[in-house]
Amino acid sequence: MKMILAALDLEIRSDAVLARAVQLAVTHAAQLVLLHVIERETLSYVAGVSGRSETDLQDELKQQMLTRLEALLSETGRTRRSVCRVEFGSPHEVITRVAREISAGLIVIGPGKTQSLKEKILGSTADRVIRTAPTPVLVVRRQPVKPYIQVAVAVDFSPQSAAAAREAHKLAPDGKITLIHVDDIPLTVEQVMLRAGTSQAAMEEYRSARITKASHDLAGFALEVAGPSKTQKRNLQGVPGVVLGRLSRSSRVDLLALGPHGRNVILPTLLGSVTQRVLKEAACDVLVAGPR
């Protein structure tokens, strides 16, 4: 990881995003690029209120934001191998473009807030960055105290979850990695089995067989993705989004990694329902990574 891009909205949670980005840049001896995006709508509004032209305001706002970024960076003590940039445009489009320009190995961003109707329909800036980013995205929710130690990786045996597992190992080389597979038997399947006259004993046998197969598949997945390392494995039961959300609130997990979409989502520009739910409800930091 030679280049890290940290997108800061300069609101309250920016401190956590910056602190984590700096910690990772130090750990990986990477160059750090801090980016703040000023939306055109904001520029137009300020111009309308002040009675000044957008052209006159643009340079002034850019310099003000650069000064703020540089001051924040100076407070961290990380001024070497760091660059501050201010751009104008749609945040997720600018972040994605800059990530490609600098060949970023990681994008670090806050979770954002879905306040407007547009955001409720299209998702927050973080959601849209994840859908279009050319590189893994780390969504920071907690103020960092130390490097990631307890890392959980959601596994559905798709190429997306395999990529997430590899990126989690890369991001937290000294972390304790646990592969989590959540087995969800759809209610409709159980209802069909019951209507067909399936006995409770047969239902239990069916569930047991699924657990056995999942354990076998998870062991093979771990060997393929992590090699003969001491990666731990856990099979859990329930609705994946609910189980992973609960796991993120555990003191035993400080980073949850998963793919942007799983087996049931074909288009790479879409987020899977599990990923969407985790991004919305997770209490810990979330790494979203998949094959690009």
GUNU-579883 format. One line per 3 residues: number of its first residue (from 1); their letters; for each residue x, y, z of N, C-alpha, C. Coordinates in steps of 0.1 Angstrom, whole numbers. Last residue first. Layout:
! GUNU-579883
NUM	a	X:Y:Z:X:Y:Z:X:Y:Z; ...
***
This chain:
! GUNU-579883
292	rpg	-119:-58:-88:-123:-46:-96:-119:-49:-111; -130:-77:-61:-123:-76:-73:-128:-65:-82; -134:-56:-31:-138:-67:-40:-130:-66:-52
289	avl	-142:-43:1:-132:-45:-10:-136:-57:-18; -146:-23:28:-154:-29:17:-144:-30:5; -144:-22:62:-136:-23:50:-144:-30:39
286	vdc	-155:-3:88:-159:-13:78:-150:-11:66; -154:2:124:-150:5:111:-153:-6:101; -185:-5:142:-171:-4:141:-167:0:127
283	aae	-212:-5:140:-207:4:150:-192:5:149; -234:-6:111:-222:-10:118:-217:0:129; -256:3:96:-258:0:111:-245:-3:118
280	klv	-249:9:70:-258:18:77:-258:16:92; -232:-11:63:-227:2:62:-236:12:70; -250:-33:66:-238:-32:74:-233:-17:74
277	rqt	-268:-28:45:-273:-28:59:-261:-26:69; -252:-30:22:-259:-17:25:-263:-17:40; -244:-57:24:-234:-46:25:-240:-33:28
274	vsg	-268:-69:21:-261:-71:33:-251:-60:35; -275:-61:-5:-284:-57:6:-277:-59:19; -248:-50:-25:-256:-60:-20:-264:-55:-8
271	llt	-247:-22:-48:-243:-28:-35:-253:-39:-31; -238:-20:-82:-248:-21:-72:-241:-26:-59; -219:-21:-102:-223:-7:-97:-234:-8:-86
268	pli	-216:-47:-110:-206:-42:-100:-210:-28:-95; -244:-68:-111:-238:-56:-116:-229:-50:-106; -253:-90:-95:-244:-92:-107:-237:-79:-111
265	vnr	-258:-104:-65:-258:-91:-71:-248:-92:-83; -256:-128:-51:-269:-124:-57:-270:-111:-64; -231:-131:-40:-235:-139:-51:-248:-135:-58
262	ghp	-225:-96:-32:-222:-111:-31:-227:-118:-43; -206:-66:-30:-218:-73:-34:-215:-88:-34; -183:-57:-17:-194:-47:-21:-207:-54:-25
259	gla	-173:-79:10:-173:-75:-3:-184:-65:-6; -159:-69:42:-168:-76:34:-167:-71:20; -147:-66:76:-145:-65:61:-155:-74:54
256	lld	-146:-47:105:-154:-57:98:-152:-55:83; -127:-41:133:-128:-39:119:-136:-50:113; -129:-47:159:-127:-33:156:-126:-30:141
253	vrs	-145:-69:181:-143:-66:167:-140:-51:165; -151:-72:207:-141:-81:202:-138:-79:187; -172:-57:214:-159:-52:218:-148:-60:212
250	srs	-198:-56:189:-190:-64:199:-177:-57:202; -210:-45:168:-211:-38:181:-204:-45:193; -206:-62:148:-199:-50:147:-200:-42:160
247	lrg	-224:-82:154:-210:-85:156:-202:-72:156; -248:-70:146:-246:-73:160:-231:-75:163; -243:-69:119:-245:-57:126:-243:-59:141
244	lvv	-242:-97:113:-230:-89:112:-231:-75:119; -269:-104:118:-258:-110:126:-245:-102:125; -283:-88:99:-285:-86:114:-274:-92:122
241	gpv	-272:-97:75:-271:-83:79:-273:-81:93; -279:-126:76:-265:-121:76:-264:-106:80; -299:-141:100:-300:-132:88:-286:-125:87
238	gql	-284:-172:112:-293:-161:112:-293:-153:99; -255:-186:127:-268:-188:121:-276:-175:122; -220:-190:118:-231:-185:127:-244:-187:119
235	nrk	-188:-203:121:-201:-204:114:-212:-199:123; -155:-191:120:-168:-192:128:-180:-193:118; -120:-194:123:-132:-196:114:-144:-197:124
232	qtk	-88:-177:122:-99:-184:129:-111:-185:120; -56:-183:109:-69:-176:107:-80:-184:114; -29:-189:110:-38:-192:121:-51:-185:121
229	spg	-21:-201:77:-20:-192:88:-30:-196:99; -17:-215:52:-17:-222:65:-15:-213:77; -39:-193:33:-28:-202:35:-28:-209:48
226	ave	-60:-175:29:-50:-172:39:-39:-181:40; -74:-186:7:-73:-172:8:-61:-168:18; -74:-214:10:-71:-208:-3:-67:-193:-2
223	laf	-80:-218:37:-67:-224:31:-64:-217:18; -105:-207:38:-95:-202:46:-81:-206:41; -120:-224:20:-119:-210:17:-107:-204:25
220	gal	-119:-248:35:-112:-247:22:-110:-233:18; -134:-240:57:-120:-245:59:-112:-244:46; -158:-234:45:-151:-223:52:-136:-227:54
217	dhs	-166:-259:36:-164:-249:27:-155:-238:33; -170:-272:61:-161:-277:52:-157:-266:42; -190:-255:72:-177:-257:79:-167:-262:70
214	akt	-211:-260:53:-205:-246:55:-191:-247:62; -216:-287:58:-211:-283:45:-204:-269:46; -226:-285:84:-214:-294:81:-208:-289:68
211	ira	-248:-269:81:-237:-265:89:-224:-272:86; -264:-286:64:-259:-272:59:-247:-267:68; -268:-307:81:-261:-309:69:-256:-296:63
208	sry	-284:-294:100:-271:-300:104:-262:-302:92; -307:-289:85:-299:-278:91:-285:-283:95; -315:-315:80:-312:-306:69:-303:-295:74
205	eem	-320:-324:105:-310:-331:98:-306:-322:86; -342:-308:112:-329:-307:120:-318:-313:112; -360:-318:93:-356:-304:93:-343:-302:100
202	aaq	-363:-344:102:-357:-342:89:-353:-328:88; -376:-339:127:-363:-346:127:-356:-344:113; -399:-327:118:-390:-319:126:-376:-325:126
199	stg	-408:-338:84:-408:-339:99:-398:-330:105; -425:-324:58:-412:-327:63:-413:-327:78; -448:-317:43:-449:-327:53:-435:-332:59
196	arl	-447:-296:27:-445:-308:21:-446:-320:30; -449:-275:46:-461:-278:38:-460:-292:31; -422:-276:53:-432:-280:63:-445:-283:56
193	mvq	-409:-268:30:-406:-281:36:-417:-286:45; -420:-242:28:-422:-252:17:-420:-266:22; -409:-231:51:-423:-232:49:-427:-242:39
190	evt	-381:-231:45:-387:-239:57:-402:-241:55; -381:-213:24:-377:-227:22:-382:-236:33; -390:-190:35:-398:-196:25:-394:-211:23
187	lpi	-369:-183:52:-382:-187:58:-390:-194:48; -336:-194:43:-348:-185:40:-361:-191:46; -311:-198:64:-321:-206:57:-333:-198:55
184	ddv	-280:-186:64:-293:-181:65:-303:-190:57; -250:-186:80:-259:-194:72:-273:-190:75; -222:-167:77:-235:-167:83:-245:-175:75
181	hil	-189:-169:85:-199:-173:75:-212:-174:83; -160:-152:91:-173:-154:95:-182:-157:84; -127:-154:100:-136:-155:89:-150:-159:94
178	tik	-106:-133:118:-116:-143:119:-126:-143:107; -73:-124:124:-84:-124:114:-93:-136:117; -56:-101:142:-62:-115:144:-74:-116:135
175	gdp	-30:-81:126:-43:-84:132:-47:-98:133; -8:-74:113:-6:-80:126:-19:-83:133; -18:-64:89:-9:-75:89:-7:-82:102
172	alk	-43:-50:78:-40:-53:93:-31:-65:93; -43:-49:51:-45:-37:58:-41:-38:73; -40:-76:43:-30:-65:38:-31:-53:47
169	hae	-62:-88:54:-49:-93:58:-38:-82:54; -81:-74:39:-81:-73:54:-67:-77:59; -76:-83:13:-74:-69:17:-73:-66:32
166	raa	-84:-110:16:-70:-106:13:-67:-92:16; -112:-106:22:-103:-113:31:-88:-109:29; -121:-94:-2:-122:-87:11:-112:-93:21
163	aas	-117:-114:-20:-109:-102:-22:-109:-94:-8; -136:-132:-10:-122:-136:-11:-113:-124:-12; -159:-118:-14:-155:-120:0:-141:-125:0
160	qps	-159:-118:-43:-159:-105:-35:-154:-107:-21; -161:-145:-50:-149:-138:-53:-148:-125:-45; -179:-160:-22:-179:-154:-35:-165:-148:-38
157	fdv	-183:-170:3:-176:-179:-7:-176:-173:-21; -191:-152:21:-202:-160:14:-197:-168:3; -179:-139:50:-176:-148:39:-189:-154:34
154	ava	-165:-111:66:-178:-118:62:-175:-126:50; -140:-110:89:-143:-109:75:-155:-117:72; -128:-91:116:-138:-101:112:-141:-99:97
151	vqi	-101:-85:137:-107:-82:123:-116:-94:120; -85:-69:161:-96:-79:160:-104:-76:147; -67:-48:155:-63:-61:161:-73:-72:159
148	ypk	-56:-19:140:-66:-29:140:-60:-43:145; -37:3:162:-39:-4:149:-50:-15:151; -56:24:185:-45:15:182:-47:9:168
145	vpq	-77:41:185:-68:41:197:-55:34:194; -97:61:163:-87:51:165:-79:52:178; -131:66:167:-118:73:169:-107:62:171
142	rrv	-151:49:142:-146:51:156:-133:58:156; -156:47:116:-167:51:125:-162:54:139; -146:48:83:-142:50:97:-153:55:105
139	vlv	-144:27:57:-153:36:63:-150:37:78; -122:21:31:-123:20:46:-132:31:51; -123:5:1:-127:17:8:-129:13:23
136	ptp	-101:-6:-26:-108:-8:-14:-111:5:-6; -106:9:-59:-98:4:-48:-106:2:-36; -121:24:-76:-112:14:-82:-104:7:-72
133	atr	-156:30:-67:-141:32:-65:-133:21:-71; -183:28:-69:-175:32:-81:-160:32:-79; -194:20:-45:-200:14:-57:-191:17:-69
130	ivr	-181:37:-27:-179:22:-27:-183:16:-40; -192:61:-33:-178:59:-35:-175:44:-36; -218:57:-25:-216:59:-39:-201:57:-42
127	dat	-215:55:3:-221:44:-5:-217:45:-19; -203:80:9:-196:67:12:-202:56:3; -224:97:3:-212:98:-5:-204:85:-3
124	sgl	-254:76:6:-245:87:11:-233:87:1; -280:70:-18:-270:66:-8:-261:78:-5; -301:76:-35:-288:71:-41:-278:67:-31
121	ike	-322:82:-17:-324:73:-29:-311:67:-34; -311:97:2:-319:86:6:-321:76:-5; -299:117:-13:-291:108:-6:-298:95:-2
118	kls	-323:130:-22:-314:124:-32:-304:114:-25; -333:140:2:-341:129:-5:-331:122:-15; -306:143:26:-315:148:16:-323:136:9
115	qtk	-292:127:45:-301:137:49:-311:141:38; -273:104:54:-283:105:43:-294:114:48; -239:111:60:-252:111:65:-262:112:54
112	gpg	-207:93:64:-216:103:58:-230:102:65; -186:77:73:-198:71:69:-208:80:62; -154:89:59:-164:87:70:-177:81:65
109	ivi	-126:71:44:-137:81:43:-146:79:56; -99:62:24:-104:63:38:-114:74:39; -89:40:0:-96:52:2:-102:52:16
106	lga	-59:26:-12:-69:26:-2:-76:40:-1; -41:30:-31:-43:16:-27:-54:14:-17; -44:52:-59:-45:49:-44:-47:34:-41
103	sie	-34:65:-82:-33:50:-80:-33:47:-65; -41:90:-87:-29:88:-79:-26:73:-76; -63:88:-104:-52:96:-108:-39:93:-100
100	rav	-81:72:-88:-75:67:-100:-63:74:-105; -87:91:-68:-81:78:-64:-75:71:-77; -98:111:-83:-85:114:-77:-79:100:-73
97	rti	-123:98:-90:-113:103:-100:-99:105:-95; -135:94:-65:-132:82:-74:-121:86:-84; -138:120:-56:-130:111:-49:-125:99:-57
94	veh	-155:130:-76:-141:136:-75:-132:126:-67; -178:115:-72:-171:115:-85:-157:120:-84; -185:121:-46:-181:107:-49:-174:106:-63
91	psg	-189:151:-47:-179:144:-39:-175:130:-43; -189:169:-76:-197:160:-69:-187:151:-61; -168:199:-72:-176:189:-80:-184:180:-71
88	fev	-134:208:-67:-148:212:-68:-156:202:-76; -108:202:-42:-114:201:-56:-129:205:-55; -78:203:-26:-92:208:-26:-97:208:-40
85	rcv	-53:184:-9:-59:189:-22:-74:193:-19; -21:179:5:-35:183:7:-40:188:-7; 1:152:12:-3:163:3:-18:166:6
82	srr	30:139:28:16:141:28:13:153:19; 57:134:35:50:125:26:35:126:26; 54:151:66:62:145:55:54:135:47
79	trg	36:156:85:36:166:74:45:160:63; 21:147:111:24:140:99:24:150:87; 12:158:134:26:156:133:31:150:120
76	tes	-14:165:136:-11:151:138:4:148:138; -14:192:131:-17:187:145:-14:173:147; -10:192:104:1:197:113:-1:192:127
73	lla	-35:185:95:-24:176:93:-13:180:102; -50:208:102:-53:195:108:-42:185:107; -37:227:86:-36:228:100:-40:215:107
70	elr	-43:217:60:-29:218:65:-27:219:80; -71:221:61:-65:208:59:-50:207:64; -72:249:63:-78:240:73:-72:226:72
67	tlm	-59:257:39:-54:261:52:-59:252:63; -78:246:20:-64:241:21:-57:245:34; -100:262:26:-100:248:29:-86:242:29
64	qqk	-90:287:17:-94:286:31:-94:271:35; -84:282:-10:-73:285:-1:-77:284:14; -111:277:-19:-101:267:-20:-89:269:-11
61	led	-123:302:-15:-127:290:-7:-117:279:-8; -108:317:-34:-108:321:-19:-112:309:-11; -113:306:-58:-99:306:-53:-99:308:-38
58	qld	-142:310:-58:-136:297:-59:-122:296:-54; -151:336:-59:-151:329:-46:-143:316:-47; -148:344:-85:-141:351:-75:-140:343:-62
55	tes	-166:326:-97:-152:326:-101:-143:333:-91; -190:333:-87:-185:320:-84:-170:319:-87; -193:367:-75:-193:357:-86:-186:344:-81
52	rgs	-213:378:-48:-200:377:-55:-201:366:-66; -234:378:-30:-234:387:-41:-222:387:-50; -236:360:-9:-226:371:-8:-227:381:-19
49	vga	-256:343:-18:-258:350:-5:-248:362:-5; -245:333:-42:-258:340:-42:-260:348:-30; -221:321:-34:-221:332:-43:-234:340:-43
46	vys	-232:301:-18:-224:312:-11:-223:324:-20; -245:286:-38:-252:292:-27:-245:303:-20; -224:278:-54:-234:287:-60:-242:293:-49
43	lte	-210:262:-36:-203:274:-42:-214:283:-47; -229:242:-32:-224:250:-21:-218:263:-26; -230:231:-57:-242:237:-51:-238:246:-40
40	rei	-205:220:-60:-208:232:-68:-221:239:-63; -188:211:-30:-198:209:-40:-202:221:-48; -155:205:-25:-165:215:-23:-176:213:-34
37	vhl	-137:180:-9:-144:184:-21:-155:194:-17; -104:173:2:-117:179:5:-124:184:-7; -80:149:9:-88:156:-1:-101:161:5
34	lvl	-47:141:14:-59:145:20:-67:153:10; -26:114:9:-32:125:2:-45:128:9; 4:99:20:-10:103:23:-15:115:16
31	qaa	24:72:12:22:86:11:7:88:13; 33:47:37:27:51:25:26:66:24; 41:28:56:51:37:50:46:43:37
28	htv	22:15:70:25:10:57:36:18:50; 20:30:94:22:16:94:27:10:81; 16:56:84:28:53:91:31:38:91
25	alq	-9:52:72:2:57:64:15:54:71; -25:45:94:-22:35:84:-10:39:75; -24:69:109:-19:57:115:-16:46:104
22	var	-37:86:90:-23:88:94:-17:76:100; -62:74:90:-55:75:77:-40:77:80; -71:78:116:-69:64:111:-60:65:98
19	alv	-71:106:117:-63:99:126:-60:85:121; -91:112:97:-77:117:96:-67:109:105; -114:101:109:-109:96:95:-94:100:93
16	ads	-116:115:132:-113:101:133:-108:95:120; -120:141:122:-108:138:131:-105:123:132; -144:140:109:-132:141:101:-119:138:109
13	rie	-166:141:124:-160:128:123:-147:128:115; -174:169:121:-169:163:134:-161:150:132; -161:179:89:-171:179:100:-165:172:112
10	ldl	-145:177:67:-142:187:76:-153:190:86; -146:156:50:-157:166:48:-156:178:58; -119:140:34:-124:147:47:-135:157:43
7	aal	-105:111:23:-115:122:20:-121:127:32; -74:100:18:-83:103:28:-92:114:24; -56:76:1:-64:88:-1:-74:89:10
4	imk	-23:63:1:-36:63:8:-43:77:5; 0:43:-15:-7:56:-15:-21:55:-9; 11:18:-12:20:29:-13:13:43:-12
1	m	8:-12:0:0:0:0:9:12:0
***
